[in-house]
Amino acid sequence: MLVHRAATFDETVAPTTVLLELQTGRELLRKQPPPGIHWDRAFYDGTNIYVLTGSYKTKRSDSHLESMAIWNQHGEEARTIVLSDGQRKSL
């Protein structure tokens, strides 16, 4: 199970993405974005984690979508897809 707290509008909370083993509740992965990067939304398909990412200067709520990162279950980035203007608008 993927738990994603973007903390888009709450600057007092650290944004965090956690992958849990559903049967035991064991934490498999915990990641936080680096400063200046916002992970807007995340989706887990059972194999990979897809994270919409963007940068910001002062507030996470002012971030601009730029790409979709694809991570394996260990949180290692397998690839990044740069979003076109059309894709950014539709997301």
Residue pairs with C-beta under 8 A, 6 or more apart in sequence:
1 19
1 20
1 22
1 44
2 17
2 18
2 19
2 20
2 42
2 43
2 44
2 49
3 16
3 17
3 18
3 19
3 20
4 16
4 17
4 18
4 39
4 41
4 42
4 51
5 13
5 15
5 16
5 17
6 15
6 38
6 39
6 40
6 41
6 60
7 13
7 14
7 15
7 16
7 60
8 38
8 40
8 60
8 61
8 63
9 60
9 61
11 59
11 60
14 32
15 32
15 33
15 38
15 39
15 60
16 30
16 31
16 32
17 29
17 30
17 31
17 32
17 39
17 42
17 49
17 51
18 27
18 29
18 30
19 27
19 28
19 29
19 30
19 44
19 49
19 73
19 75
20 26
20 27
20 28
21 27
21 28
28 73
29 49
29 73
29 74
29 75
31 71
31 75
33 39
33 53
36 55
36 56
36 57
37 53
37 54
37 55
37 56
38 53
38 54
38 55
38 56
38 60
38 63
39 51
39 52
39 53
40 52
40 53
40 54
40 63
40 65
41 51
41 52
41 91
42 49
42 50
42 51
42 52
43 49
43 50
44 50
47 72
47 73
48 70
48 71
48 72
48 73
48 78
49 70
49 71
49 72
49 73
49 75
50 68
50 69
50 70
51 68
51 69
51 70
51 71
52 65
52 67
52 68
52 91
53 65
53 66
53 67
53 68
53 69
53 80
54 63
54 64
54 65
54 66
54 67
55 63
55 64
55 66
56 62
56 63
56 64
64 88
65 83
65 88
65 91
66 82
66 83
66 88
67 80
67 81
67 82
67 83
68 80
68 81
68 83
69 77
69 79
69 80
70 77
70 78
70 79
70 80
70 81
71 77
71 78
72 78
83 91
